[in-house]
Amino acid sequence: MWPNAVANALSRIEWVFEQPGRYLDASAFCSPGIIDARDDLEWAMRHLPSGAKRDLGRLITRIDEELERRTLPEPNYIELATFGWWWTRMRER
């Protein structure tokens, strides 16, 4: 992982969540977008020591709740679930 990767991922997610509207629009998912940022956080979780993992885990829980609230299930993307549940979400079209 590169320096400041977690900070950059959190910054991208914060920017996306600041956008108005009930649902996230498609531009929020463009690369590098919220999906890439969430992938980066997942990777970091696997490599952090336990204390930092707990702290980041609390942030990720809140991020996941907001991501789930502002997206819809996309049944056509179910095969992408192996990458992470967030890959199976649909954004505003």
Secondary structure in CASP SS format (residue, H / E / C, confidence):
PFRMAT SS
TARGET T0000
AUTHOR 0000-0000-0000
METHOD secondary structure of the structure
MODEL  1
M C 1.00
W C 1.00
P C 1.00
N C 1.00
A H 1.00
V H 1.00
A H 1.00
N H 1.00
A H 1.00
L H 1.00
S H 1.00
R H 1.00
I H 1.00
E H 1.00
W H 1.00
V H 1.00
F H 1.00
E C 1.00
Q C 1.00
P C 1.00
G C 1.00
R C 1.00
Y C 1.00
L C 1.00
D E 1.00
A H 1.00
S H 1.00
A H 1.00
F H 1.00
C C 1.00
S C 1.00
P C 1.00
G C 1.00
I H 1.00
I H 1.00
D H 1.00
A H 1.00
R H 1.00
D H 1.00
D H 1.00
L H 1.00
E H 1.00
W H 1.00
A H 1.00
M H 1.00
R H 1.00
H H 1.00
L C 1.00
P C 1.00
S H 1.00
G H 1.00
A H 1.00
K H 1.00
R H 1.00
D H 1.00
L H 1.00
G H 1.00
R H 1.00
L H 1.00
I H 1.00
T H 1.00
R H 1.00
I H 1.00
D H 1.00
E H 1.00
E H 1.00
L H 1.00
E H 1.00
R H 1.00
R C 1.00
T C 1.00
L E 1.00
P E 1.00
E C 1.00
P H 1.00
N H 1.00
Y H 1.00
I H 1.00
E H 1.00
L H 1.00
A H 1.00
T H 1.00
F C 1.00
G C 1.00
W H 1.00
W H 1.00
W H 1.00
T H 1.00
R E 1.00
M E 1.00
R C 1.00
E E 1.00
R C 1.00
END
